Structures are given as C-alpha cells and as structure tokens.
Amino acid sequence: MEERIQKILARMGVASRRKAEDLIAEGRVTVNGKTAALGMKADPQRDHIKVSGKLLVRPEPKVYYLFNKPREVVTSLSDPAGRTTVKDFLKGIRYRVFPVGRLDYDSEGLLLLTNDGDFAQALLHPSKEVPKIYQVKVKGTVAQEKIEKLRSGVRLEDGMTAPARVKRISMQKAAESNSWIEVTLHEGRKRQVRRMLEKVGHPVIKLKRVGIGGLRLGDLKPGEIRPLTRDELERIIKETVP
C-alpha cells in the first residue's frame, strides 16, 4: 500500500516525521533510483527506498526506552563539538533509537528514546498538552508571590507562558539558603523552566525532569536505560492517541 515517504521513514524508525521531511528536502532520499520529493508516495513492500544511499530494510519492531540523562550530555545522536551525546549510552541497544524531544545540556532526568516516529510526533504535539514535571533547585528563597506569578504565567521574549503547576518541595539542607520547587508544564519551549525562573529573579542551579505524562523516573540512576513496561507504554499511549 502506498503512503507518503516521510511517514514510511518515521514508521521504519529512520527519524521523526519532521526530520524525515528535512531528509527529503535535502535530496537524501531516493525511490527506485529517483530523488524523492515532499508529498511523493511509495510502497515500502514494492519500491526500493534509500536514505543517503542506504537501502531501507524490513521495519524493526517498535521499541520504547526510558533514559536518565546525566548533566553535560547533548540530547542528540551526534555533536559537532565532540561532546558526550545520548548515543554514547546506547551500546546495549540493538535498534536505532532517537530521543523524543529535548533536555538541555545542563539538565538531567527523564528522556524517552524510541524508533517509533509517529509516537514521538504525537507525544510532542502541542495539542496533546502532555505534562512534564521538573524538580528545580534555584538561588534564594522563592516568595509566595513569585510562586503565584509562575503559576499564572510569565511574559518571556516569545510570549506569555501557559499556566503551570508550581509547589515548594523540601530537599535542601537546614543551613542552605537556596530553594527546591517542582514545576509542571504543558508546553515545550526551549529552556522554558530556566527562563521562567530567571524572569522572577531565581536563576536555576540544578534542574531534573522526573516525569512525562504518567511516566516517572523512579530510582533509575543517571546514565541508565530501561525499556518501558507494558503498563507504562499503554499509559503514555493513552495520553497521546485520541
């Protein structure tokens, strides 16, 4: 059955659908020896589809992993500057997986890895409003009025943020003058948590994502990866599929 080239690439785990469109636009995809164009359709069972000269083979099984990304790791499979990337932690993974979304270089915590492009696109789509939970250590003591401001929305250079759930959590030592708070967002702007807290005068010292939707990081150690359980996968799919 024919379907759009970018959908085939996403389903076969080559890349997310958006990245697949970029590969097509760059002329790196061919169908039966001819350069593919956006909107073109093909039958993966009948047509010979190549990406950067490599023939696509039978689709791999769809896999889903939970990764505790350490600090100072790039959320990518390569880095021109030679920094440590997610790929450096994938030696035990048989399949070609990619990160779902991003987590800042200086941040740590829960990151999903998969070869299912449709799943990744659905999870990241703004209309799904999948909550992401962060535990954040900030400079100083956050007053209640600042908490309320974060909850109602902060005006950043790219517009007002949507309402967020914010609460204090008790993780600091008695003599420590800094604060820990938990922030739950339904948006996915670049470095959003850091920018919000800088805006209210409390720069981030440490940021850790501990949840995405119904998934939790739990006791997974930094650098460790494990497959999602059946229950976890069903839970997150319910949050992304209409």
N, C-alpha and C positions, 0 to 999 in steps of 0.2 A: 504494500500500500504506500502511495506517495505521501510525503509530508515535507514541510519546509526544512531546508538544510540546517538552519540554526537549531530547530527542535531535535533533529536527529543527533547533532553533535552534543546537545545538552543531555539527551536521554542516554547516549553512549558514554557519558562521563568525560568527554573531552574538555568541556568548560561550561560555565553557566551560559544561559541563552544570550545574555548581553555580550559576554566575551566572545561567544561564537559568532555573533553578528560582526564584531570587530575583526575576527579572523577572516570572515568572508570579504569584508570591505577592504582588507589589506591584500586580497588576492591570494591568500594562502590555502584556499580550499578549491579542489577541482572535483568535477563529476564526469566520469568517463573521459578523462583527459582534457576537459574544457574548464576554464576558470569559472567558478560559481559566482552568481550574483545574488544580492539580497532579494528575497521573495521566490527564488527558484525552489522547485520541489524535486524530490528524488525518492527512489525506493531502495532502502538500505539492503534489502534482500537480493536486489537485481543489479543495482548500479554500483560502480566502483568509485567510492568517495575517498579522497586523500586529503590529509591536512599536513601542510609543509612537506609534501612528498611521501608521507607515510599512509599506507592503506588502512582504513578502519576495518577492524575485525569484529567478530561476533560480540555483541554487548556484554560487558561484565555484569555480574549481579550487583544490584544497588546495595551499597553499604553506608553505614552511618556511625560516626565515632564522636566521642566526647573527649576533648583535649584540654588539659590545664596548661595554658600558655604561660611560660615564665616571662618575667620582665626582660627587656632588651632582646626580644625576638620579633622579627618582622613577620607580620601576618601576610605571607606570600610564599610562593614556592621558589623564588629567586630574588636576589638583591644585587644590583649593580655595584653597590659599595662593599660587597663581600661580608655583610653582617649575617649573623645567625638567622635562619628562617624556619618556618614551620616544617619545611621539607627535611631539615636535619633531624627531626624526631620521627620520621616515617619509615625507618629502616625495617621495622617488623610488619608493615602494612603491605599486603600483596597487591592491592588495587591502587589505581591512580586517583587519589582523592585531592580535593582542594578545600580551602577554608570558606565557610559560609559567612559573608560579611567581613568586618574588620575589628581589630582590637589594637589600640595604639601600641607602639614600640615600648613605651614606658609603663604600660598597663599589663596586668596579668589576669588569669582566670579562664572562665569557660569559653571555649571556642568549638563550634561544630565543624566536622570535616565529613565530606561525602563525595560521591561520584554521581549523585543524582541532581542534575542541573535544574529540573523542574521543581524539585523540593526546595532547593536553595532559593530560587526565584520567588516561590510562594512565601517562604519564611521571611524574606527581606522586603516584600511588597508593603508599602506604607499602609495600604487599606487593611492589612491584617492586624496592625497595631499589637504585635506580639511583644509583651513586656520583657524588658531586660533589667536585671537587678544588679546594682553595684554597691559594694561596701567601700567607703571612701574615707581616708584619713586626710584632714585638712589642717591648715595652720590656724591656731587660735580657737576660741570657743564661739560656736555659732549661736547667736541670739535667736530667740523665738521669732522675731520679726523677719530675720533672714530666712528661717525655715519656711515661713508663710510665703515669702516672696518667691522662693524656689518652687513651692507647691503651685502657686498661681501662674507662674510663667515669668521668664526673664527676657528682656529685649537684647538680642545679640545682633551682630552685624548682618546676619542673614535672616533677621526677623524674630518675632516673639516665639519662645518655646511653648509647647503644649503643657497643660497642667501635668505635674509629676507627683508621685508619692514620695515623701521625704520624712524620715524619722531619725532620731538620735539612737545610736547603739553604744553600749558600754563595753569598749575594748581597750581603752587607754589605761595606763598605769596611774595610780593615785597622784603622783607628783607631776604628771605630764600636763602641759598647757594646751595641747592640741586636741582635736575632736574627731570622733568617728561618726559618720552618718550613713544611712542606707538610702539610696536613690533608685527609684523605679521609673524608667522611661518607656514610652511607647513610640518614640521617634528614633531615628538613626543618623543624626547629623554628625559630621566629623568632629571628634574631640568635644562632644557636646557637654558631657559632665564637667570636664575641666574648665571649659569656657563659662559655663553657668556659675561655677563656684568662684572663679576669678572675678566675675562680674559683681558678686556680692561681697567681695573682699576676703575670700578664704581660699587661697591657692591650694591645689591638691599636692599632698605629699606622697600618697600611695593610693592606687585605685585597683580594685579587684572585682571582676564580674563573677557573680556567684550563681546567677540564674538566667535562663532564657525560657520564657513561657513556663511550662510545667516542669522543666528540667532544672536540676540543681547540681552544683559542682561536688558537693559532699566532701568526702575525705580523699579525693583524688589529689595526689601530690603534683607540684609543678613539674612539667615535662612528661607526665604520664598520660597515656591514651587508653581508652577502653571503648568497646562497641556499645551502642545504646542497647538496653534491654528491649524486649518486645513491648512491654508496658510503656516504657519511655517513648519509643517510636510511635506507638499508637496515640499517646498523649499529645505529642508535638504535631503529628499529622492532623489530629482533630482541630488544632488551633490554626492550621494553615489551609485546610481544604474546606470549601464551602459546604 
